[in-house]
Amino acid sequence: MKQGFVVVASCFLVALFAFPLTATKAHAAPASRSPYSANDGESTLCVSGPVYIIDVHVVVTINGVERTISSASSEVCSVNPANFSDVVVQGPPPQDGAPLEVSKKVGVEGTIRLNGRTAVLETNVYLPTKGGNGGQCANSQPGDGGTPCKSASLGVNLSKTWIFSRNAWRDFYVGPDDNGDPVKVLVRLSDGPVN
């Protein structure tokens, strides 16, 4: 009987010390998921599927030399759309909460959605101005499967859908800038962190 009591007491002590250790381990191991970060400061988690990094560049060609005027990047969940933005405001801010004029913006902003290997890009490109009304948006390059872009001042809305290849750049013609130099948007989707 004495031996039975010692065995029961020993088991009780081992269980008493082991329980807090297992409880601590259960709380210390977070789920391994990759963050999807939106540019508005909110953050959520990718729940499934691959994670990609989107890089977007706006490039103007002046005298045969390409010059990047805006760059943005973001993480993209395969199941969530992602926002990207790189916009600079020129001149003083509008007074009394008035809307910001498109002509005061320079840069790129937009959203990308993935559906399998298909990418859908919705973006606004804001080109630098010299004060004129130039910069009419030209039609897209033939054969790229997209809809033509629309011009409003020097803010151009561009909608494109394509089948993407990882780590390969895809370029879309936007139109001429205020000086008549050609502008294009370059987009690349590369592998992001592993879920």
C-alpha atoms as an extended CHARMM CRD file, in Angstrom:
* protein
*
       195  EXT
         1         1  MET       CA              0.0000000000        0.0000000000        0.0000000000  PROA      1               0.0000000000
         2         2  LYS       CA              2.8690000000        2.3230000000        0.8350000000  PROA      2               0.0000000000
         3         3  GLN       CA              4.4220000000        1.6300000000       -2.5990000000  PROA      3               0.0000000000
         4         4  GLY       CA              1.0920000000        2.3370000000       -4.3240000000  PROA      4               0.0000000000
         5         5  PHE       CA              0.8260000000        5.6650000000       -2.5300000000  PROA      5               0.0000000000
         6         6  VAL       CA              4.3820000000        6.6340000000       -3.5640000000  PROA      6               0.0000000000
         7         7  VAL       CA              3.6450000000        5.7180000000       -7.2100000000  PROA      7               0.0000000000
         8         8  VAL       CA              0.3910000000        7.7300000000       -7.2310000000  PROA      8               0.0000000000
         9         9  ALA       CA              2.0890000000       10.7100000000       -5.5350000000  PROA      9               0.0000000000
        10        10  SER       CA              4.9850000000       10.5620000000       -8.0250000000  PROA      10              0.0000000000
        11        11  CYS       CA              2.5800000000       10.4830000000      -10.9950000000  PROA      11              0.0000000000
        12        12  PHE       CA              0.6640000000       13.4050000000       -9.5200000000  PROA      12              0.0000000000
        13        13  LEU       CA              3.8690000000       15.4850000000       -9.1370000000  PROA      13              0.0000000000
        14        14  VAL       CA              5.0370000000       14.6970000000      -12.6900000000  PROA      14              0.0000000000
        15        15  ALA       CA              1.6170000000       15.6490000000      -14.0750000000  PROA      15              0.0000000000
        16        16  LEU       CA              1.6040000000       18.8320000000      -11.9880000000  PROA      16              0.0000000000
        17        17  PHE       CA              4.9360000000       19.9770000000      -13.4730000000  PROA      17              0.0000000000
        18        18  ALA       CA              4.2810000000       18.7220000000      -17.0230000000  PROA      18              0.0000000000
        19        19  PHE       CA              0.8990000000       20.4560000000      -17.5040000000  PROA      19              0.0000000000
        20        20  PRO       CA              2.2320000000       24.0620000000      -17.3720000000  PROA      20              0.0000000000
        21        21  LEU       CA              5.0220000000       23.1300000000      -19.8000000000  PROA      21              0.0000000000
        22        22  THR       CA              2.6330000000       21.7050000000      -22.3900000000  PROA      22              0.0000000000
        23        23  ALA       CA              0.2860000000       24.6600000000      -21.9520000000  PROA      23              0.0000000000
        24        24  THR       CA              3.1780000000       27.0720000000      -22.4910000000  PROA      24              0.0000000000
        25        25  LYS       CA              4.2940000000       25.2540000000      -25.6330000000  PROA      25              0.0000000000
        26        26  ALA       CA              0.7690000000       25.3830000000      -27.0360000000  PROA      26              0.0000000000
        27        27  HSD       CA              0.7070000000       29.1850000000      -26.7290000000  PROA      27              0.0000000000
        28        28  ALA       CA              4.2770000000       29.7320000000      -27.9130000000  PROA      28              0.0000000000
        29        29  ALA       CA              3.8500000000       28.1770000000      -31.3780000000  PROA      29              0.0000000000
        30        30  PRO       CA              1.9480000000       30.6470000000      -33.6010000000  PROA      30              0.0000000000
        31        31  ALA       CA              0.4550000000       29.5340000000      -36.8920000000  PROA      31              0.0000000000
        32        32  SER       CA              2.9790000000       29.9740000000      -39.6960000000  PROA      32              0.0000000000
        33        33  ARG       CA              1.2560000000       32.2290000000      -42.2250000000  PROA      33              0.0000000000
        34        34  SER       CA              2.6010000000       34.9930000000      -44.4100000000  PROA      34              0.0000000000
        35        35  PRO       CA              1.2120000000       38.5000000000      -43.9580000000  PROA      35              0.0000000000
        36        36  TYR       CA             -0.6290000000       40.2620000000      -46.7650000000  PROA      36              0.0000000000
        37        37  SER       CA              0.0250000000       43.9430000000      -46.2850000000  PROA      37              0.0000000000
        38        38  ALA       CA             -2.1720000000       46.5890000000      -47.7850000000  PROA      38              0.0000000000
        39        39  ASN       CA             -0.8030000000       50.0980000000      -48.2420000000  PROA      39              0.0000000000
        40        40  ASP       CA             -3.4560000000       51.6010000000      -45.9640000000  PROA      40              0.0000000000
        41        41  GLY       CA             -1.7300000000       50.1640000000      -42.8940000000  PROA      41              0.0000000000
        42        42  GLU       CA             -4.2020000000       47.3420000000      -42.3760000000  PROA      42              0.0000000000
        43        43  SER       CA             -2.8740000000       43.8230000000      -42.2870000000  PROA      43              0.0000000000
        44        44  THR       CA             -4.5120000000       40.4670000000      -42.6660000000  PROA      44              0.0000000000
        45        45  LEU       CA             -3.2320000000       36.9290000000      -43.2240000000  PROA      45              0.0000000000
        46        46  CYS       CA             -3.0670000000       34.8100000000      -46.3380000000  PROA      46              0.0000000000
        47        47  VAL       CA             -5.2530000000       31.8430000000      -45.5570000000  PROA      47              0.0000000000
        48        48  SER       CA             -4.1250000000       29.5360000000      -48.3520000000  PROA      48              0.0000000000
        49        49  GLY       CA             -2.2440000000       29.3300000000      -51.6140000000  PROA      49              0.0000000000
        50        50  PRO       CA              0.9430000000       31.0000000000      -52.8080000000  PROA      50              0.0000000000
        51        51  VAL       CA              2.0320000000       34.5290000000      -51.9400000000  PROA      51              0.0000000000
        52        52  TYR       CA              3.4980000000       36.7900000000      -54.6310000000  PROA      52              0.0000000000
        53        53  ILE       CA              5.2980000000       40.1180000000      -54.6470000000  PROA      53              0.0000000000
        54        54  ILE       CA              4.0770000000       42.6090000000      -57.2500000000  PROA      54              0.0000000000
        55        55  ASP       CA              6.4530000000       45.2830000000      -58.5390000000  PROA      55              0.0000000000
        56        56  VAL       CA              5.0100000000       48.1320000000      -60.6240000000  PROA      56              0.0000000000
        57        57  HSD       CA              7.1550000000       50.7350000000      -62.3960000000  PROA      57              0.0000000000
        58        58  VAL       CA              6.1000000000       53.6910000000      -64.5310000000  PROA      58              0.0000000000
        59        59  VAL       CA              8.7780000000       54.3800000000      -67.1310000000  PROA      59              0.0000000000
        60        60  VAL       CA              9.0900000000       57.2700000000      -69.5760000000  PROA      60              0.0000000000
        61        61  THR       CA             11.4730000000       57.0330000000      -72.5550000000  PROA      61              0.0000000000
        62        62  ILE       CA             13.2770000000       60.3110000000      -73.2520000000  PROA      62              0.0000000000
        63        63  ASN       CA             15.6450000000       60.3930000000      -76.2470000000  PROA      63              0.0000000000
        64        64  GLY       CA             15.8830000000       56.6000000000      -76.2050000000  PROA      64              0.0000000000
        65        65  VAL       CA             16.7110000000       56.4260000000      -72.4770000000  PROA      65              0.0000000000
        66        66  GLU       CA             14.1910000000       54.8590000000      -70.0660000000  PROA      66              0.0000000000
        67        67  ARG       CA             13.6090000000       56.7660000000      -66.8350000000  PROA      67              0.0000000000
        68        68  THR       CA             11.5390000000       55.4250000000      -63.9340000000  PROA      68              0.0000000000
        69        69  ILE       CA              9.1970000000       58.0850000000      -62.5650000000  PROA      69              0.0000000000
        70        70  SER       CA              7.3320000000       55.8960000000      -60.0450000000  PROA      70              0.0000000000
        71        71  SER       CA              7.7250000000       52.5000000000      -58.3430000000  PROA      71              0.0000000000
        72        72  ALA       CA              5.3830000000       50.5620000000      -56.0660000000  PROA      72              0.0000000000
        73        73  SER       CA              5.3000000000       47.0540000000      -54.6410000000  PROA      73              0.0000000000
        74        74  SER       CA              3.1090000000       44.9260000000      -52.4120000000  PROA      74              0.0000000000
        75        75  GLU       CA              2.4870000000       41.3530000000      -51.2830000000  PROA      75              0.0000000000
        76        76  VAL       CA             -0.3680000000       39.5920000000      -53.0650000000  PROA      76              0.0000000000
        77        77  CYS       CA             -2.2660000000       36.6230000000      -51.6500000000  PROA      77              0.0000000000
        78        78  SER       CA             -3.4860000000       34.2510000000      -54.3080000000  PROA      78              0.0000000000
        79        79  VAL       CA             -7.0080000000       34.6570000000      -52.8920000000  PROA      79              0.0000000000
        80        80  ASN       CA             -7.0430000000       38.3810000000      -51.9440000000  PROA      80              0.0000000000
        81        81  PRO       CA             -6.6550000000       41.4880000000      -54.1200000000  PROA      81              0.0000000000
        82        82  ALA       CA             -3.7660000000       43.7680000000      -53.1520000000  PROA      82              0.0000000000
        83        83  ASN       CA             -3.3840000000       47.5320000000      -53.2830000000  PROA      83              0.0000000000
        84        84  PHE       CA             -0.1980000000       49.3260000000      -54.2840000000  PROA      84              0.0000000000
        85        85  SER       CA              0.5980000000       53.0350000000      -54.3060000000  PROA      85              0.0000000000
        86        86  ASP       CA              3.4250000000       55.4500000000      -54.9780000000  PROA      86              0.0000000000
        87        87  VAL       CA              1.8200000000       58.8760000000      -55.4600000000  PROA      87              0.0000000000
        88        88  VAL       CA              3.3950000000       62.2650000000      -54.7890000000  PROA      88              0.0000000000
        89        89  VAL       CA              1.2970000000       65.4400000000      -54.6130000000  PROA      89              0.0000000000
        90        90  GLN       CA              2.7160000000       68.5250000000      -56.3090000000  PROA      90              0.0000000000
        91        91  GLY       CA              2.0220000000       71.9970000000      -54.9820000000  PROA      91              0.0000000000
        92        92  PRO       CA              0.0120000000       73.0290000000      -51.9080000000  PROA      92              0.0000000000
        93        93  PRO       CA             -2.8070000000       70.7950000000      -50.6350000000  PROA      93              0.0000000000
        94        94  PRO       CA             -6.3860000000       71.7650000000      -51.5570000000  PROA      94              0.0000000000
        95        95  GLN       CA             -8.2020000000       74.1590000000      -49.2090000000  PROA      95              0.0000000000
        96        96  ASP       CA            -11.1500000000       73.2580000000      -46.9610000000  PROA      96              0.0000000000
        97        97  GLY       CA            -11.2960000000       69.5580000000      -47.8440000000  PROA      97              0.0000000000
        98        98  ALA       CA            -11.6750000000       70.1390000000      -51.5930000000  PROA      98              0.0000000000
        99        99  PRO       CA            -10.8820000000       67.0920000000      -53.7600000000  PROA      99              0.0000000000
       100       100  LEU       CA             -7.3150000000       66.7240000000      -54.9700000000  PROA      100             0.0000000000
       101       101  GLU       CA             -6.9110000000       67.5450000000      -58.6530000000  PROA      101             0.0000000000
       102       102  VAL       CA             -5.5180000000       64.7610000000      -60.8130000000  PROA      102             0.0000000000
       103       103  SER       CA             -3.0430000000       67.2030000000      -62.3670000000  PROA      103             0.0000000000
       104       104  LYS       CA             -1.3750000000       67.6770000000      -58.9520000000  PROA      104             0.0000000000
       105       105  LYS       CA             -0.5290000000       63.9560000000      -58.6200000000  PROA      105             0.0000000000
       106       106  VAL       CA              2.5090000000       62.1090000000      -59.9390000000  PROA      106             0.0000000000
       107       107  GLY       CA              2.9500000000       58.3580000000      -59.6220000000  PROA      107             0.0000000000
       108       108  VAL       CA              0.9740000000       55.1400000000      -59.7440000000  PROA      108             0.0000000000
       109       109  GLU       CA             -1.6990000000       53.4750000000      -57.6180000000  PROA      109             0.0000000000
       110       110  GLY       CA             -4.0080000000       50.5620000000      -58.1400000000  PROA      110             0.0000000000
       111       111  THR       CA             -5.1160000000       47.0280000000      -57.3700000000  PROA      111             0.0000000000
       112       112  ILE       CA             -4.1450000000       43.5910000000      -58.6200000000  PROA      112             0.0000000000
       113       113  ARG       CA             -6.1870000000       40.3860000000      -58.3420000000  PROA      113             0.0000000000
       114       114  LEU       CA             -5.0110000000       36.8770000000      -59.1440000000  PROA      114             0.0000000000
       115       115  ASN       CA             -7.1530000000       34.0210000000      -60.3950000000  PROA      115             0.0000000000
       116       116  GLY       CA             -4.8760000000       31.0310000000      -60.8470000000  PROA      116             0.0000000000
       117       117  ARG       CA             -2.2250000000       32.1780000000      -63.3440000000  PROA      117             0.0000000000
       118       118  THR       CA             -4.3270000000       35.1080000000      -64.5790000000  PROA      118             0.0000000000
       119       119  ALA       CA             -3.5920000000       38.6000000000      -63.2690000000  PROA      119             0.0000000000
       120       120  VAL       CA             -6.0760000000       41.4930000000      -63.4000000000  PROA      120             0.0000000000
       121       121  LEU       CA             -4.5030000000       44.9390000000      -63.0140000000  PROA      121             0.0000000000
       122       122  GLU       CA             -6.5240000000       48.1080000000      -62.3630000000  PROA      122             0.0000000000
       123       123  THR       CA             -4.2560000000       51.1180000000      -62.0740000000  PROA      123             0.0000000000
       124       124  ASN       CA             -4.1770000000       54.8910000000      -62.2790000000  PROA      124             0.0000000000
       125       125  VAL       CA             -1.0240000000       56.4970000000      -63.6640000000  PROA      125             0.0000000000
       126       126  TYR       CA             -0.4450000000       60.1910000000      -62.9210000000  PROA      126             0.0000000000
       127       127  LEU       CA              2.1060000000       61.7980000000      -65.2260000000  PROA      127             0.0000000000
       128       128  PRO       CA              4.1060000000       64.9510000000      -64.5330000000  PROA      128             0.0000000000
       129       129  THR       CA              2.7440000000       68.0060000000      -66.3520000000  PROA      129             0.0000000000
       130       130  LYS       CA              4.1950000000       71.1930000000      -67.6970000000  PROA      130             0.0000000000
       131       131  GLY       CA              0.8660000000       72.9700000000      -67.4840000000  PROA      131             0.0000000000
       132       132  GLY       CA             -0.6290000000       72.0670000000      -70.8600000000  PROA      132             0.0000000000
       133       133  ASN       CA             -3.4990000000       69.8100000000      -71.8620000000  PROA      133             0.0000000000
       134       134  GLY       CA             -1.3080000000       67.3090000000      -73.7080000000  PROA      134             0.0000000000
       135       135  GLY       CA             -0.8220000000       63.6920000000      -72.7990000000  PROA      135             0.0000000000
       136       136  GLN       CA             -3.8560000000       62.1590000000      -74.4800000000  PROA      136             0.0000000000
       137       137  CYS       CA             -4.0050000000       58.4500000000      -73.7650000000  PROA      137             0.0000000000
       138       138  ALA       CA             -3.3200000000       56.2500000000      -76.7590000000  PROA      138             0.0000000000
       139       139  ASN       CA             -4.8770000000       52.8690000000      -77.4120000000  PROA      139             0.0000000000
       140       140  SER       CA             -3.1290000000       49.8080000000      -76.0080000000  PROA      140             0.0000000000
       141       141  GLN       CA             -0.6650000000       47.8020000000      -78.0400000000  PROA      141             0.0000000000
       142       142  PRO       CA             -2.4790000000       45.3800000000      -80.3330000000  PROA      142             0.0000000000
       143       143  GLY       CA             -2.6980000000       41.7780000000      -79.2600000000  PROA      143             0.0000000000
       144       144  ASP       CA             -2.1970000000       42.2660000000      -75.5130000000  PROA      144             0.0000000000
       145       145  GLY       CA             -5.8350000000       41.3670000000      -74.7730000000  PROA      145             0.0000000000
       146       146  GLY       CA             -6.5980000000       44.4710000000      -72.7270000000  PROA      146             0.0000000000
       147       147  THR       CA             -9.1160000000       47.2570000000      -73.0300000000  PROA      147             0.0000000000
       148       148  PRO       CA             -7.9930000000       50.7190000000      -74.1180000000  PROA      148             0.0000000000
       149       149  CYS       CA             -7.0720000000       53.1930000000      -71.4120000000  PROA      149             0.0000000000
       150       150  LYS       CA             -8.9240000000       56.4530000000      -70.8070000000  PROA      150             0.0000000000
       151       151  SER       CA             -7.3760000000       59.8520000000      -70.2700000000  PROA      151             0.0000000000
       152       152  ALA       CA             -8.4540000000       62.5540000000      -67.8480000000  PROA      152             0.0000000000
       153       153  SER       CA             -5.9780000000       65.4130000000      -67.7600000000  PROA      153             0.0000000000
       154       154  LEU       CA             -2.7180000000       63.4980000000      -67.2440000000  PROA      154             0.0000000000
       155       155  GLY       CA             -4.2670000000       60.8290000000      -65.0640000000  PROA      155             0.0000000000
       156       156  VAL       CA             -4.6200000000       57.6160000000      -67.0400000000  PROA      156             0.0000000000
       157       157  ASN       CA             -6.7410000000       54.6450000000      -66.0030000000  PROA      157             0.0000000000
       158       158  LEU       CA             -5.3000000000       51.3580000000      -67.2460000000  PROA      158             0.0000000000
       159       159  SER       CA             -7.0640000000       47.9780000000      -66.9970000000  PROA      159             0.0000000000
       160       160  LYS       CA             -5.1920000000       44.8560000000      -68.0920000000  PROA      160             0.0000000000
       161       161  THR       CA             -5.6940000000       41.0920000000      -67.8230000000  PROA      161             0.0000000000
       162       162  TRP       CA             -2.9540000000       38.6330000000      -68.7380000000  PROA      162             0.0000000000
       163       163  ILE       CA             -1.5220000000       35.2060000000      -67.9500000000  PROA      163             0.0000000000
       164       164  PHE       CA              1.5810000000       35.8820000000      -65.9040000000  PROA      164             0.0000000000
       165       165  SER       CA              4.8800000000       34.0620000000      -65.6600000000  PROA      165             0.0000000000
       166       166  ARG       CA              6.7840000000       34.3190000000      -62.3810000000  PROA      166             0.0000000000
       167       167  ASN       CA              9.6930000000       36.7500000000      -62.2940000000  PROA      167             0.0000000000
       168       168  ALA       CA              8.9770000000       37.9670000000      -65.8570000000  PROA      168             0.0000000000
       169       169  TRP       CA              8.3230000000       41.6500000000      -66.5380000000  PROA      169             0.0000000000
       170       170  ARG       CA              5.2560000000       42.5830000000      -68.5900000000  PROA      170             0.0000000000
       171       171  ASP       CA              4.9580000000       46.0740000000      -70.0730000000  PROA      171             0.0000000000
       172       172  PHE       CA              1.8290000000       47.9920000000      -71.0750000000  PROA      172             0.0000000000
       173       173  TYR       CA              1.8470000000       51.1680000000      -73.1430000000  PROA      173             0.0000000000
       174       174  VAL       CA              0.1030000000       54.0560000000      -71.3790000000  PROA      174             0.0000000000
       175       175  GLY       CA              0.4930000000       56.8930000000      -73.8600000000  PROA      175             0.0000000000
       176       176  PRO       CA              2.5990000000       60.0250000000      -74.3030000000  PROA      176             0.0000000000
       177       177  ASP       CA              3.3820000000       62.3620000000      -71.4490000000  PROA      177             0.0000000000
       178       178  ASP       CA              3.0390000000       66.1440000000      -71.5750000000  PROA      178             0.0000000000
       179       179  ASN       CA              6.2080000000       66.3510000000      -73.6810000000  PROA      179             0.0000000000
       180       180  GLY       CA              5.0990000000       63.6420000000      -76.1170000000  PROA      180             0.0000000000
       181       181  ASP       CA              7.4970000000       61.0260000000      -74.6900000000  PROA      181             0.0000000000
       182       182  PRO       CA              6.1290000000       57.4520000000      -74.5180000000  PROA      182             0.0000000000
       183       183  VAL       CA              5.1450000000       56.1030000000      -71.1020000000  PROA      183             0.0000000000
       184       184  LYS       CA              4.6330000000       52.4820000000      -70.1090000000  PROA      184             0.0000000000
       185       185  VAL       CA              3.8040000000       50.5060000000      -66.9840000000  PROA      185             0.0000000000
       186       186  LEU       CA              6.0380000000       47.5320000000      -66.1720000000  PROA      186             0.0000000000
       187       187  VAL       CA              4.6240000000       44.7990000000      -63.9070000000  PROA      187             0.0000000000
       188       188  ARG       CA              6.3190000000       41.7390000000      -62.4030000000  PROA      188             0.0000000000
       189       189  LEU       CA              4.9950000000       39.0350000000      -60.0890000000  PROA      189             0.0000000000
       190       190  SER       CA              7.6570000000       37.1350000000      -58.1880000000  PROA      190             0.0000000000
       191       191  ASP       CA              7.5130000000       34.4770000000      -55.4940000000  PROA      191             0.0000000000
       192       192  GLY       CA              6.8030000000       35.7740000000      -52.0070000000  PROA      192             0.0000000000
       193       193  PRO       CA              7.2860000000       34.1380000000      -48.5980000000  PROA      193             0.0000000000
       194       194  VAL       CA              6.1310000000       30.5410000000      -48.2450000000  PROA      194             0.0000000000
       195       195  ASN       CA              2.8970000000       29.9370000000      -46.3180000000  PROA      195             0.0000000000
